[in-house]
């Protein structure tokens, strides 16, 4: 298992503190991670009497504070323009490439009379049925479209994330503030200071439900929430507003795309390390095996910032971001 292998020196001596947002598939992902971690540890001849490992499941919904699932910010969840910024950007972009594909499919599948919505749903079947295959077989739906059309599809998804939950939505990054402040607490060993989505009933209990002295932590969430968390932390602050009428490459977007940030089984590693010759602990962030440059805190050539500079770079989260806009009409 990749996580165990990456942090083997820590993993052989400890078990991760695991949290999961309450949706069934998220909890199942946490359970699968737990089993994989245990299997890797057992293969390494490390008997672990603590298995099965406890998983703290945090309920979802408007009635619950949950940093792993958005839902509290009323304006973001229910009001315009926040609800439609992402879908509007996507709809504009769909007009640049999808009608031609729909026309071709209708010619081949007459008299199906597919709509553009039908077409994008058919494209969705490629990744979904591929990852659902028990043997990892590429879906037959994938071959219905060209490489160029898949590049357009990827950018369509990128627009949805950027303008739906990322910097392109005034309230998108605010949905990730709570987790960012929890991360600061874990890295500094100080209690969580947050007035947004943090569940203080859980986070104020360092003895059981929010330990501050663990070596390993695992949080399992959703792709939209990961996008908001990355945005709250300013990880892609170098990305300008994305064009919704033509494709921009990852070089143009500063490395931002849905495929690079939140693919299926997407993951981010937030690492704190002690390095020889360094007076202060360092922080590094890896998103899907790509080391981020951390320009907001003066990252070095290896993508590392000092802990103090990293914490200082999270002023958006520390100051509550735009959370005050969540409850205005």
Secondary structure, DSSP 8 states (H G I E B T S, - for coil): -HHHHHTHHHHTT---EEEEESSHHHHHHHHHHHHHHHHHHHHTT---TT-S--EEEE--STTS--TTS----HHHHH-TTTTTHHHHHHHHHHTTTHHHHHHHHHHHSTT----HHHHHHHHHHHHHHHHH-TT----GGGGGS-HHHHHHHHHHHHHHHHHHTSTTSTTTGGGGHHHHHHHHHHHHT-----SSS--HHHHT-TTTTS-SS-S-EEEE--HHHHHHHHHHTTTTTT-----SSS---TTTTTS--HHHHS-TT--EEEEEE--TT-SS-EEEEEETTEE---GGGT--TTSEEEHHHHHHTTHHHHTTTTGGGGG--
